[in-house]
Amino acid sequence: MQMEYVPYGKQCYKEAEDMQSAGSEKRVYFLDNLRSFIVLLVVVFHAAMAYMPHAPWWWYVLDSQRHAFFDWFVLGNDVFIMPVMFFIAGYFAIKSLAKRSVAEFVRDKVTRLMIPWVIGVVFLAPAVTYFIYVTRSQTPPAYLYYWFNLFFGSSYQQAHYWFLGALTLFCLVLALAYSRGWIKGTPLKAAKPSAAFLALFVLGGSAGFFAVNTVVNDYDWVNVKYILMIQPTRFVLYILYFMLGIYACRRQWFTVDGYSPCPVRWPVAAIVAGGLFFGGKVVLANNMALPGLAANAFLHTLFCLCAVFALLAVFQRWVNSGNYLWRRLAVNSYAIYFIHQFPVFSLNYALLNLHTGPFVKFFLSAGLAVILSYLISELLLRRIPAFGGNVRQDSKISSPRY
């Protein structure tokens, strides 16, 4: 069955018409709002990991008080959070290329992505990773010794800054393809994705996920020459969703004449696919045979697609607002993402000896981390050019150029 938004009348498109008529350049508010929501969800997601019974052994702060709820919370959100981010990034990347020269596009990505990425990896990721030593040892190594001798050795990782590295790579490849004429910035005829298109997308993503999963574990991270840190199985999906964002922009999705996901069918599909995904995790637990890996890949990819489209549908239909709160979140979301792990892990660490149970600790750490990340962004980071310094953001939302 083809899942597409069949309007019940002209009123069903009122928000879309207010937002953007076909071919216009009015702001697509709901994509800004969805991006902001996902960034806040990332903050909550990382706060929750301290209270997982089956958290990764290396996770920065692990509390002794844990609950199985957080395993399932993290497991489900981990499927779609980053695909949404890459979809939105791809959607706006091709739109940005169409408005400027390739050289200007590349300079912008160097300023807004590459430089923060390098600074994050070299100076901030070591401080994040140092939490591992502080929370597990009475006498952690001196920080400078750790930085020079441990971090850039066996302890190397990029924390959450890996996303900036991957996005830099995707944008540079897109710029190359655009400069060679392999992809155009001009919109194609508005078109809705067919059932066959969506089925092929799921099957292609499942095949890539499965092929990589036969070589590396689903949750393994791989250090690629100290340049990129990637989860190989997920990296396949990130490429596909970045490309899907480009395709959606060129096919004029979210316009009156284009495609708008149904805000009823897709959430229902996401609930069903999510149930199958979670059930599969129980049934296929520790099943490393090829049929088990194939089933896991398919259920993961199917749930991911349904969840991404459900979020797009819900936000276009009901969260397509440019009000003050969403505007402030939109202009601060990149900086919130950049800095959030410091408030999260500091709060996780500060609450270790508080005997109130994992849920109280979670709500305290997650809620305060959101507030602190926002304040640091609003009062400090947003004034830096890479995060939007000197932007005219008090009257309207700027483009999500990260």
N, C-alpha and C positions, 0 to 999 in steps of 0.2 A: 504494500500500500504506500503510495507516495504521500509523504508528510509535508504539506505545504499549507500556508496560511490562506484559507478560503474565507474572505470577509463576509460578515453577515449583513453588510450594508455599508453605505458610505461612512457612517459614524465609526466603523471599525478602523478606518484609516485616518481619522481626524488627527491623531498624534503625529502620524507620519507626514501628513500634509502640512501641519504646523511646523514640523521639524525640517522637512526637506522635500521639495517637489523634484520631479525627475530633471536631472541636469543642473540643479541649483547647487550653491556652495554654502548653504546654511549649515550650522553646526549639527553634527550627529550626536546629540547630547547623551543618548542612552549608551553609546560605546564608551564615552568618557566615564559615565557613572558605573558601568560594568567593570571597567578597568580599576576604578577606585575601590569598588566592592571586593574585587579579587585581591587587591593589594592588602586590604584590611583582613581578608580571610587568610592570607599568607602569614600575617602577624599572629593571628589566633592559632593557626595551624602549627607554627613553630613553638608557640607557648605550650600547646597541648602535648608535644612530643616528650616533654620531661616526665609526663605522668602515664606513659604507655608501658604496660607490662612487657611488651616485646619491642621496645625501642631499639634502634641500632646500638650496638655495644659502644660505639665511639661517640654517641651523641653528647653534645657539649655539657649539658647539665641533666643529670638523672636523679629524680627524687625517689626516696624510699617508699613513699606513699603513691600507689598507682591504681588504676582501674581499667578494666577491659574496654569500657566505653571509648577510651581515647585511642585504643588500637583501631577500632572500627571507624572512628571519626577521621583519623589520619589516613587510614587505608582508602576510604571513599574519596576524600577531597584530593588526595594525591593523584587521582586519575585525571582530573580535568583542570586543575588550577593553572598549570603552566600552558597547556594547549590553548586555553582562552587568551592568555597573555600573548602567545605567539600569533594567534589569529588576528587580534586587534593590531598588533605591531605590523603584520603583513598588510592589513587593510590600509593603514595610514602610510606605510612606507611607499607603496606604489603611487598613492595620491600625492605624496610629497615630491616624489621624483617627477611627476607630470607637471609640477608647478615651478620647478627650478632646474638648473643645470646639474649634470652629474657631479661636477666638481663641487658645487655648493652643497649638494646632498652628502657627499663624502665628508666634506669639512664639518658639516653639522653633526654627522655621526661620530667623527673623531672627537669633537668637543663634548658631545652629550653622552656618548657610550664608551668609546675606547679609553679616553683619559680617566673617567671615573672608574672604569673596570681595572685599569692598571694600578691606580691608587688604592682601590679596594683590595686587590689581590696582594700587593706588596706591603701595605701598611695596616690595613684594617682586618683582613682575613686572619693574619697571625694573632691579633688580639682576640678575635672570636674563638679561634682554635685553642688559645691558652686556657680557656675555661675548662677544657678537658683535664689539664694538669692541676688546675686550682681546686677542682671539685673532687679529685681522686687521690690527692696526696697531701699530707701534712706539711711537706717541704717541697713545693713545686720548684722547678729550676728557675734560676734568675731569668727575667724576661729577655734580656739581650742575648744571653747564652742560648735560650730556647729559640729565639728568632733566627740567629745566625747558624746554629748547629742542628736544630731539630725540625723547625718548620720547613725549611727548604731542603729537607731530607725525607725521613720516614713519615713526618707529620704533615706533609704538604697537602693542602686543599685550597679551594677558592671560596669556601662558605657559600653564601647566596649570590656572590658576585659572578658565579659561573654563568648566570642568565645574561649578564651584560656581555660576556665574551661570546656566547653563542649568538646573541642578537647582532653583535658587531659583525660576526662572520656572515650571517644571513644577509644583512644589509649590504655588505661589500660585494657579495656574490650577486645580489639583485642589481646593484649599480653596474657591475660588469656586464651582466646579461642585457641590461637596458642600453648601455653604451654600444653594445654590439648589434643592437636591433633584434635580439632574440625575444624580447618582450616589450610591449608598448605600454605607454601610460594612458593613452586615450581609451575611454570606456568602449566596451563592445555593446552590442544590442542587449538590452535588459532580458535576462533569462532566469527561469527558476530551475533549480537542480532537480533532475529527474530521479525517480526511484532507482534506476540503473546506475546513475552517477553516484548516489549515496551508497549503494551496495558495493560498487567497485572501490569507493573510498575506504569503506570498512574492511573489505577483503584485502586491499593493498596494504593498509596499515597493519592488519593482522598478520599478513605474510611477512612483512618487514620485522615486526615485533617478534614473531616466532623464530625467524631465521637467526636473528641476533641472540635470542634467548637460548638457542641450542649451544651457543658458544660461551656466553657469560650469564650470570644470574640476573634476574629481573631487577634487583635492587643494588647491584654493584655499581660503583663509580670508578671511572677509568681516567687516569692522568695522561693526557695526550701531550707529551713533550713539554710539560710545565706551561703550556699555552691554554689548553682547554681542559676543563673537568666536565665529564659527561656521564650520564646514565645511558649506556648504548641502546637498550631497548626503547627507552623513552625518546631518545634523540631522533629516531625514525619518525615518531609521531609529531615531534616539534617541527621538523622540516615540512611535513605534510600540512600542518595547521598554518604555518607561515604562508605556504603556497595557497592554501584555501582562502586565507585572508586577502591575498592578492587577487585571486579569482573572483571573490565576492565583490571586491571594489570594482573590478573591470566589468563585471556583469550587472552592476548597479543594484546589488541587493539593498534592501532597506529603503528603497524609493517607492513611490506610488506604483510605478510600472514594473518594478523589480520584485524580488522575492522577499517576503517577510515570514519567518517561521511562525507556525501556529502556536499561540500561547496556551492552548489546551492540549493538543495532541503531543507536542514535544515533551512537556513536563510529565505527562502520563507515560510516554515511552521511556523517559529517563528513570522514572520510578520502577517500571518493569525491568528495564535493563540493569538498574542498580541491584534489584533483588536477585537477578540471575548472577550478577557479578559476585555479590557477597556469598550467595549460595555456592557458587563455584569455588570460592576461596576455602570454604569449609570442606567440600567434597574432594577438591583437588589438593588439599594440604599435603605437602611433602611428596607429591606425585611428579617426579622428574622425567617420567617416560614421555616420549614424543607426543602421544595423543593428549596427555595432560597439559603439556606446554602449549600445544595448538589450541586447546579449548580455553586456556587461560588468556592467550593472546587475543582470541576472538572476543571473549566476554569483556576484556579490558577495553578493546578498541570500540566495541559497540556501545558500552556504557559511556565512554568518553564522548563519542559523537552525540549521543542523545543528551548528555548533560550540557555540552557546549551549546547545542541548538536550543535546549530548554532555557538556558540563561539568556541567550540572545533574544528569544521570543518574549520572555517575561520582562526583560528590561526595556525592549522596544515598546511593548504594549503598556506597561505600568510604571516604568521608572525613566521616562523620557523627559526629564525635567532639568532646567538650567537654574534652579533656585540657589540661594546663597550657600546652603550647606553642601550641596553636590559640587558647586563651583569651587569652594575652598578645598574639598577633598580632591577634586580633579587636578588642581594646580599643584597640590602637594604630594600626589600619589607616588611619583618617581622618587622623590627625596625620602618619603616614608619607607618605601621599599629599601632604599640604599642603607638607611641607618637602623632599621628596626631590630636587628638581632642583638644589638647592644642593650637596649632596654629590656628585651625579652629575657635574655640569659642573665642579666644582672638581677632581674626580679625573681626568676626561677631560683637563682643562687641565694638571694636574700631570704626566700621563703622555705629553704630546706629544713630548718629546725622548727618550723611552725606546725604544730600538731592539730590541724583542723580538717584533715582529709584532703584528697587530691582535687575535689571539685571546687572547694573554696580557694585553694591555691591557684587553680587554673583560672578562675574568674578574676582573681586579683591580678595575677601576672598578665593575662591577656588584656584585660580592661585598662590597666595602668600602662601597659606597653603601647597600646593604641594611642592613648592620650599623650604620652611622652614623645612618641615618634612624631605625632602631628605637631606638637609644640616645637620640637627641635627643627623640623622642616620649616614650619611657618616663620619662626623667629630667626633661624640661622641659615639653613641650607638653601632655601629658596632664593636667597639673595646672591648665590653663586651662579655665574653664567651657565654652567653645565646643568643646573637644576631649574633654570628659568629666570636668572637674575635680569633685572631691568625689563621684564616682560610686562605688557599691559594687561594685567590679569584682574584688576579690580572691577572692570566693567563687563568682561566676557571671558569665556574659557579659551585658553590657547590650545593649539593643536597638541595632541599627545605625542610629542616628538622624541620618544625614547626608544 
